[in-house]
Structures are given as structure tokens and as C-alpha cells.
């Protein structure tokens, strides 16, 4: 059985410097449609190891 791609939701507003400065607001889906994001970037945003120092996204249930 094929795994569905994980979906994420923004938990803290941020400007994604790796997505042409796209602004994401709390409650938005991440990433926006037609944007490919690598696992390393997802892990960075799921953790506090980013420029803001806060978890910015979480896995959508």
C-alpha cells in the first residue's frame, strides 16, 4: 500500500525564506500547492532549530 504524503499545518506565522519569501499564517497548510520541500527543511520547521527558534509547523492529523 502506497503511503500518502504527510500534510502539515502552520502553528506560528513565518516568512519562508526558502520559498521566495512566501508568508505563512497560523492555520495555513504547508507547503503551498506546487511547492516541493525536502525532508531536511520539514525537520527544521518541525523543530526549534530555525531562525525564529520556535516550532513553525506540525503534522496534520
N, C-alpha and C positions, 0 to 999 in steps of 0.2 A: 504494500500500500504506500502510495506516494505521500510524503509529508507536505502539508500546506505551509507556505512561508509564514513566519511569525509576524504578528502585527503589533505595533507599538503605539502608545498614546503619550502625548506630551504632558508632563506633570509640572513643568516650570517654564515660563516664557523664555525663549532664547533666539538669537540670530545665528543661523548655521553658516559659519564662515567657510565651510567646505561644500556649500550648496548655493553659491553665488549670493550669499548674504540673505537667503530666504528667512523670513521671520516666522517662527512657530509660536503659537499661543497655547496655554494650558487647555487641554481637551482636544487639540488637533491630532490627527493621525500623523504618524511619522514612518517613513518619509512620505513626501507628497508623491502623487502619481507620476510615473515615468522617471523617477529618480532612483538610481541604483546606489546602495550604500553597502560598504564592505563590513564584515563582522567586527573588525577592529574598531571602526567608528561606532557601531552599535554598542559595543562593550564600553567604550569611552563615555557615551551618553547615558548608559545604564548605571555607571559608577559616579564617584565624585572626582575622578581623575580627568577633569576637563578644566577649561579656563575659568568657568564660573564656580567650580568647586561644589556643585550640587548635582544630584541625580536629575536628569532632564527628561528622560523618557522611562516608561515601564512597559512590560509586556502586557498586551491587551488580552483579557480573559474571555 
